[in-house]
Amino acid sequence: MNTGIIIFLTKGAKKMSMFCYQCQETAKNTGCTIKGVCGKSEETANLQDLLIFALKGLSVFGEKANQLGVSTGDNGLFLTKALFSTITNANFDNDRIIDLIKKALSRREALKEKFLAAYKEKNGREFDEALQLADAGGVAHLAQGLGL
């Protein structure tokens, strides 16, 4: 199954090549660029990167919700389990990773709505602060063909 992960850089889009530094087995201790020393494929590495990106978004709204005393439910446990799925070399199940991405995005949106409602109730106005939802390099990961 090809999920067609695309990254958008400031000068356009291209298919992301393999770069993985997610474990202690990385080639020359710098990162795998063709195929993972552990056997991980380019597609799996890209999906894991996308999952981490989605989890960062969930974390941003989790932190903001906590500041207002809004319950984040079991999102912390979900986040921990999802992160663990990216560091273990025992199971490279792309379908499972895709499912975790979808769940992370769904949880992020639900938590975002709870936070925005609580903010408006507390402050009497819409939340209008800038949030850092992308990585520092300005790369936005999109999962094309995953229905996201």
C-alpha positions as CSV (number, residue, x, y, z in Angstrom):
1,M,0.0,0.0,0.0
2,N,1.4,3.4,-1.0
3,T,0.1,6.2,1.1
4,G,1.9,8.9,-0.9
5,I,3.3,11.0,2.0
6,I,4.2,14.4,0.7
7,I,6.1,17.2,2.4
8,F,5.7,20.8,1.5
9,L,8.8,22.9,1.7
10,T,8.8,26.7,1.2
11,K,9.7,26.2,-2.5
12,G,7.2,23.5,-3.4
13,A,6.3,19.9,-2.9
14,K,8.3,16.7,-3.5
15,K,8.1,13.1,-2.4
16,M,10.1,12.8,0.9
17,S,13.0,10.4,0.7
18,M,14.1,8.2,3.5
19,F,15.6,9.8,6.5
20,C,15.2,8.1,9.8
21,Y,17.0,8.7,13.1
22,Q,14.4,7.2,15.3
23,C,16.4,4.5,17.0
24,Q,19.9,3.6,18.3
25,E,20.6,1.5,15.2
26,T,20.8,4.4,12.7
27,A,23.5,4.1,10.1
28,K,26.7,5.6,11.3
29,N,24.8,7.0,14.2
30,T,23.5,9.8,12.0
31,G,20.4,8.4,10.3
32,C,19.3,5.9,7.7
33,T,18.8,7.4,4.2
34,I,18.0,4.4,1.9
35,K,16.4,1.8,4.2
36,G,16.5,1.5,7.9
37,V,19.2,-0.7,9.3
38,C,16.4,-2.2,11.4
39,G,14.4,-3.0,8.3
40,K,12.1,0.0,8.3
41,S,10.9,1.2,5.0
42,E,10.8,4.8,3.7
43,E,7.0,4.7,3.9
44,T,7.0,3.6,7.6
45,A,9.6,6.2,8.6
46,N,7.4,8.9,6.9
47,L,4.3,7.7,8.6
48,Q,6.0,7.7,12.0
49,D,7.2,11.3,11.3
50,L,3.6,12.3,10.4
51,L,2.3,10.6,13.6
52,I,4.8,12.6,15.7
53,F,3.7,15.8,14.0
54,A,0.1,15.0,14.7
55,L,0.9,14.2,18.4
56,K,2.7,17.6,18.7
57,G,-0.6,19.3,17.7
58,L,-2.5,17.2,20.3
59,S,0.1,18.2,22.9
60,V,-0.3,21.9,22.1
61,F,-4.0,21.8,22.8
62,G,-3.5,19.5,25.8
63,E,-1.2,22.1,27.4
64,K,-3.6,25.0,26.6
65,A,-6.5,23.0,28.0
66,N,-4.6,22.1,31.2
67,Q,-3.9,25.8,31.7
68,L,-7.7,26.5,31.9
69,G,-8.4,23.4,34.0
70,V,-10.1,21.6,31.1
71,S,-9.9,17.8,31.4
72,T,-7.8,16.2,28.7
73,G,-9.3,12.8,29.5
74,D,-7.1,9.9,28.5
75,N,-5.1,11.9,25.8
76,G,-1.9,11.6,27.9
77,L,-2.1,7.8,27.8
78,F,-3.0,7.8,24.1
79,L,0.0,10.1,23.4
80,T,2.4,7.9,25.4
81,K,1.2,4.7,23.6
82,A,1.4,6.4,20.2
83,L,4.9,7.7,20.8
84,F,6.0,4.3,22.0
85,S,4.8,2.9,18.6
86,T,7.4,5.0,16.9
87,I,10.4,3.8,19.0
88,T,9.9,0.1,18.9
89,N,11.4,-1.8,16.1
90,A,9.2,-4.8,16.8
91,N,6.2,-3.9,14.6
92,F,6.2,-1.8,11.4
93,D,2.5,-2.0,10.8
94,N,1.7,0.9,8.5
95,D,-2.0,0.4,8.9
96,R,-1.7,0.7,12.6
97,I,0.3,3.9,12.3
98,I,-2.2,5.3,9.9
99,D,-5.0,4.5,12.4
100,L,-3.0,6.2,15.2
101,I,-2.6,9.3,13.0
102,K,-6.3,9.5,12.4
103,K,-7.0,9.1,16.1
104,A,-4.5,11.7,17.0
105,L,-6.1,14.2,14.6
106,S,-9.6,13.4,15.8
107,R,-8.5,13.8,19.5
108,R,-6.7,17.0,18.6
109,E,-9.8,18.5,17.0
110,A,-12.0,17.5,19.9
111,L,-9.6,18.9,22.5
112,K,-9.2,22.1,20.5
113,E,-13.0,22.6,20.5
114,K,-13.1,22.0,24.3
115,F,-10.3,24.4,24.8
116,L,-11.8,27.1,22.6
117,A,-15.2,26.9,24.3
118,A,-13.6,27.1,27.8
119,Y,-11.4,30.0,26.7
120,K,-14.4,32.0,25.4
121,E,-16.4,31.2,28.5
122,K,-13.5,32.4,30.8
123,N,-12.4,35.4,28.8
124,G,-15.6,36.5,27.0
125,R,-13.9,36.5,23.7
126,E,-12.5,34.2,21.0
127,F,-9.0,32.8,21.4
128,D,-6.7,34.7,19.0
129,E,-3.2,34.0,20.1
130,A,-0.7,32.4,17.6
131,L,0.1,28.8,18.4
132,Q,3.2,26.9,17.1
133,L,1.6,23.9,15.5
134,A,4.4,23.2,12.9
135,D,7.9,22.1,13.5
136,A,10.6,24.8,13.7
137,G,11.7,24.3,10.0
138,G,8.3,25.3,8.8
139,V,7.6,21.9,7.2
140,A,4.0,20.9,7.1
141,H,3.4,17.2,6.6
142,L,0.3,16.1,4.8
143,A,-1.0,12.6,4.3
144,Q,-2.3,12.5,0.8
145,G,-4.6,9.6,0.1
146,L,-5.3,8.8,3.8
147,G,-8.6,10.6,4.0
148,L,-7.1,13.2,6.4
